[in-house]
Amino acid sequence: MAVVSDAVLQRLLDVWKDSRFEELQKESDLAAEEVEKTRKVSLEERKDLSSKTKEFKKQPDDVKLNEIKSLLKLYQGGIDSLTKRAKYAESIFFQMYESLGDFPDPYPLLEQAAEIDQIKQELESKEEEKRKLREELKQKESLSTEVRNLRQELQKTKDSVDAEVQKRVSKSVQEYEKKFLEKEKLHKDSEQENTERINQLNKKVRDLQATQIDHALQFGQLEPPSEESIIKSSEYQSLLNELDEANRSIGSLISENERLKQNSDEPKLENENVDKKMKEHLDFMESRNRSLTAELEEIRQSSQNESNAFRNAQSDLTKQLEEKQAIIQSQIETLKSYSDYEELKRELSVLKQIELNADSPLTESTSLEAQILRREKELSNELSKLRTQEASLQQKLANEKARNGSLEKANREQKASLQRLESELASLSTEGSTYYPNSSYRESSGRLSPTSSIIGGSPSIFGGSTTSKMTGPENGSTIMDVVKQQRDRFRRANVDLVNQISSSNEKVANLESRLREMEKSNTLLYEQMRFREQYQTEILQNPSQIEAATAYENNISPFASFRKRESERAFSRMGSFERLLYVLLRTVLLNNGTRAIFLTYLIMVHLFIFVVLFKLGVSVNKLHALPEATLKSQ
């Protein structure tokens, strides 16, 4: 939407700079004082005239005949003072109108400037918010880059820790496996040795038992143990002791084997604990990474939402600015269409100055009404004179147009005759060159000229004596002089005809302008007649008045159109209930008949309500009286 341009603002500044507004105010103050003074003087004169009129009515008829001239002079003086007052007011009004008529209204532009300042402040605040949001966005972007770097470092640390843990675990596993294999080998060797010793001891025991059984079978009786048996039993006892020791050593070896197995399981548990701790650390780092990633996504989403909100707010502000500018432009256009309101208001105030004073007595109003009727008759006479002048001017215009047409026709005939003369001269020149090839006529002419109309044909039609008389150079020169004179005469006639045509065109233009002025004056006169219609009981309409009325209604009636526009604007601003109420009230107050019907309806409704209330009261009293009567009867 277009805003008021700098050229319009510059024009407004230039116009109000050169307006002499203070001088116009001083002149208007002086004019107002003068108008007030003349109004007071006119009021005093009218009061004096009213008092003298009352005295004149009280006097007898003989005295009235003698004093009527002086009273008429007083009336004429009052009318002259009123006329001077009206002319002075009109002159002041037109002076003010000429001074201030073309001035544009500065209010909408000032209002627009105030709104533009407010919009600029809003835009500055929005720009500040935009700058802050951009700074926050930059901070969040830097934070996102830091989080991204931390994630990369975390991933690198995780990879390095995983590699180091894997390396250490594999190394410790290898060492423990090597130690376990060595100890297991030693245990197996010792176990094998112990089993061999046990087997040997068992074999010895079995051998000893077998020898003992053999000895017992050989001797068949029990004998006291000999030294040999005692030795053997001691050997047997030592073998048993060795067997017990071997069993104990085997048990110790088994327990040591179990301990070694437990010791071999401890590094595995330690490795598992280390792995578990590393996994927990990695899980913690991954959870922190996920939380940082989620926070980063939230920051990005919030920054995106804030940027979208800022863009939406900026677009909304732009749309609001365009809408306000469109509203301002429409208001400016509306104010331009209402630019003649002040002028019409001033005209109405001037017309009100001419109206009758409501405080004047009846005789004064009657005399003024007679004066207005007389003035209306004079205006009607002037209107009829102007109409007769218009008719005469239109007749003159028609005559001038007919004369112009005849002159143009004569001009065309003259041009045709000139062309015909030139063609005849061309034919004559060709014939002369045919009959007199050596004559000086062809040499002296040298070009075509309209001589055929003078000589009336070719040279062969003249006699020999005539031809011999015209063969000299003097005769040729005289013929050329005559032809030149005739050509100059035709040229002057053509110039005169052109001048007459231009003058007739100017007269036609002047008559048309006067006709337009007459139409304007007719419209103004009809306006004055319309203003004075309220003081006349009967108005006779003729076709010319009807035509002037139609032109007047088509060209003016600003108050009616203004009232219509104002009523339409107020009606459009109403709500639905207010519109319905307005339509009902307008329908009710349309004329006397609708008002009487509405009043009758109100009276009937009130009467109906009164009757219903009366009957209701009677029925209630009866209901109250019925229980009392029943009690009394009981």
Secondary structure, DSSP 4 states (H G I P E B T S, - for coil): -PPPPHHHHHHHHHHHHTS-HHHHHHHHHHHHHHHHHHHHHHHHHHHHHHHHHHHHHHS-HHHHHHHHHHHHHHHHHHHHHHHHHHHHHHHHHHHHHHHHTTPPPSHHHHHHHHHHHHHHHHHHHHHHHHHHHHHHHHHHHHHHHHHHHHHHHHHHHHHHHHHHHHHHHHHHHHHHHHHHHHHHHHHHHHHHHHHHHHHHHHHHHHHHHHHHHHHHHHH-S-----HHHHHHHHHHHHHHHHHHHHHHHHHHHHHHHHHHHHHHHHHHHHHHHHHHHHHHHHHHHHHHHHHHHHHHHHHHHHHHHHHHHHHHHHHHHHHHHHHHHHHHHHHHHHHHHTTTHHHHHHHHHHHHHHSPPTTS-HHHHHHHHHHHHHHHHHHHHHHHHHHHHHHHHHHHHHHHHHHHHHHHHHHHHHHHHHHHHHHHHHHHHHHHHHH-TT-HHHHHH-S--S-HHHH-S-GGGS-HHHHHHT-SHHHHHHHHHHHHHHHHHHHHHHHHHHHHHHHHHHHHHHHHHHHHHHHHHHHHHHHHHHHTGGG-S-----HHHHHHHHHHHHH--HHHHHHHHHHHHHHHHS-HHHHHHHHHHHHHTSSHHHHHHHHHHHHHHHHHHHHHHHHHHHHHHHHHHHHHHHHHH-
